[in-house]
Amino acid sequence: MSFYENRVLPHLINLACSSKPVLKQREKVVPQATGRVLEIGMGSGLNIPYYEPDKIELVWGLEPSSGMRRKARSRADAAPFELRWLDLPGEEIPLDNHSADTIVLTYTLCTIPDSMAALKQMRRVLRPGGKLLFSEHGKAPDAAVQKWQDRINPYWKKMAGGCHLNRDIPRLLHEAGFTLGKIETMYVPSTPKFAGFTYWGDAD
Ligand SMILES: C[S@@+](CC[C@H](N)C(=O)[O-])C[C@H]1O[C@@H](n2cnc3c(N)ncnc32)[C@H](O)[C@@H]1O
C-alpha cells in the first residue's frame, strides 16, 4: 500500500465524508439499525455516533484498509456498543449465512471493486426479513451530469481510492437480488453535482 493510500487518503476521505449534508444523510439511515449489525466499509467510523445503542446487540465493522481503521480508532474506542472489526473486503464477508439483522452501507458501494460480488455476500449474510440500509452517491438522472460523471470517472477513481461516480445504485441492488423498499434521491447540497447525486433507503 502506498503512503498516499495508507496515510493521506484516510484523512481526505474522512474530511469529504463528514460534510454537513453527508452527516445529515447518516442521521436519516443509521439510527434505523437494529440487532446484529454489519457495516460494510466502516471507514473512519463516522456512522458510530448515529447508532442507537439500545437497539444494537453488536456491530461488525468490516473495513479492509488499515489506514481507515487507524483513522476510526478514537470513534471506535468511544462506541457505546460492542464493535468487532473484520479486516477483509466486502467481497469476502467472513460471517455465517443469515447472521446479520441489519447491513449498513454508506458511501462504500462506489468504492468496492467487485460491487456485485460484495452485494451477493451481503444477501447471503442478511437474515430473511433483515434490512439493508443504504445512502450511496451514484449515477445522476440528468444527461449532462451523467456525461461529466463518465468523463471524470477514470481520473477520480485514481485520486479517490477507487470511488466510481457513475454506479447505478438501484440497478445494482436489484441485480444482486435485493427488493428495494423505500428509496429517496437528491443532489445533496454543497457538493458538486457529479459527486452529489445520492440514493438512500432500505432493501431486503
Ligand atoms: C468513501 S469511504 C466511506 C467510508 C464509510 N462507509 C463512511 O460512510 O464514511 C469508502 C470505504 O470503503 C472501503 N473499501 C474499499 N474497498 C472495499 C471493499 N472491497 N470492501 C469493503 N470496503 C471497502 C474503503 O477502505 C473506505 O473506507
Ligand as a Chemical Component Dictionary entry (heavy atoms), coordinates in Angstrom:
data_LIG
# 
_chem_comp.id                   LIG 
_chem_comp.type                 NON-POLYMER 
_chem_comp.pdbx_formal_charge   0 
_chem_comp.three_letter_code    LIG 
# 
loop_
_chem_comp_atom.comp_id 
_chem_comp_atom.atom_id 
_chem_comp_atom.alt_atom_id 
_chem_comp_atom.type_symbol 
_chem_comp_atom.charge 
_chem_comp_atom.model_Cartn_x 
_chem_comp_atom.model_Cartn_y 
_chem_comp_atom.model_Cartn_z 
_chem_comp_atom.pdbx_ordinal 
LIG C1  C1  C 0  -15.669 6.756  0.840  1  
LIG S1  S1  S 1  -15.243 5.638  2.092  2  
LIG C2  C2  C 0  -16.719 5.563  3.069  3  
LIG C3  C3  C 0  -16.485 5.110  4.448  4  
LIG C4  C4  C 0  -17.725 4.945  5.325  5  
LIG N1  N1  N 0  -18.606 3.924  4.811  6  
LIG C5  C5  C 0  -18.473 6.237  5.521  7  
LIG O1  O1  O 0  -19.691 6.256  5.322  8  
LIG O2  O2  O -1 -17.819 7.226  5.908  9  
LIG C6  C6  C 0  -15.213 4.069  1.274  10 
LIG C7  C7  C 0  -14.724 2.962  2.189  11 
LIG O3  O3  O 0  -14.814 1.697  1.515  12 
LIG C8  C8  C 0  -13.702 0.934  1.901  13 
LIG N2  N2  N 0  -13.482 -0.150 0.932  14 
LIG C9  C9  C 0  -12.646 -0.174 -0.134 15 
LIG N3  N3  N 0  -12.703 -1.365 -0.743 16 
LIG C10 C10 C 0  -13.599 -2.106 -0.064 17 
LIG C11 C11 C 0  -14.076 -3.431 -0.202 18 
LIG N4  N4  N 0  -13.651 -4.217 -1.188 19 
LIG N5  N5  N 0  -14.971 -3.869 0.699  20 
LIG C12 C12 C 0  -15.410 -3.070 1.699  21 
LIG N6  N6  N 0  -14.994 -1.800 1.874  22 
LIG C13 C13 C 0  -14.103 -1.323 1.014  23 
LIG C14 C14 C 0  -12.577 1.944  1.927  24 
LIG O4  O4  O 0  -11.446 1.467  2.623  25 
LIG C15 C15 C 0  -13.273 3.116  2.608  26 
LIG O5  O5  O 0  -13.161 3.042  3.989  27 
# 
loop_
_chem_comp_bond.comp_id 
_chem_comp_bond.atom_id_1 
_chem_comp_bond.atom_id_2 
_chem_comp_bond.value_order 
_chem_comp_bond.pdbx_ordinal 
LIG C1  S1  SING 1  
LIG S1  C2  SING 2  
LIG S1  C6  SING 3  
LIG C2  C3  SING 4  
LIG C3  C4  SING 5  
LIG C4  N1  SING 6  
LIG C4  C5  SING 7  
LIG C5  O1  DOUB 8  
LIG C5  O2  SING 9  
LIG C6  C7  SING 10 
LIG C7  O3  SING 11 
LIG C7  C15 SING 12 
LIG O3  C8  SING 13 
LIG C8  N2  SING 14 
LIG C8  C14 SING 15 
LIG N2  C9  SING 16 
LIG N2  C13 SING 17 
LIG C9  N3  DOUB 18 
LIG N3  C10 SING 19 
LIG C10 C11 SING 20 
LIG C10 C13 DOUB 21 
LIG C11 N4  SING 22 
LIG C11 N5  DOUB 23 
LIG N5  C12 SING 24 
LIG C12 N6  DOUB 25 
LIG N6  C13 SING 26 
LIG C14 O4  SING 27 
LIG C14 C15 SING 28 
LIG C15 O5  SING 29 
# 
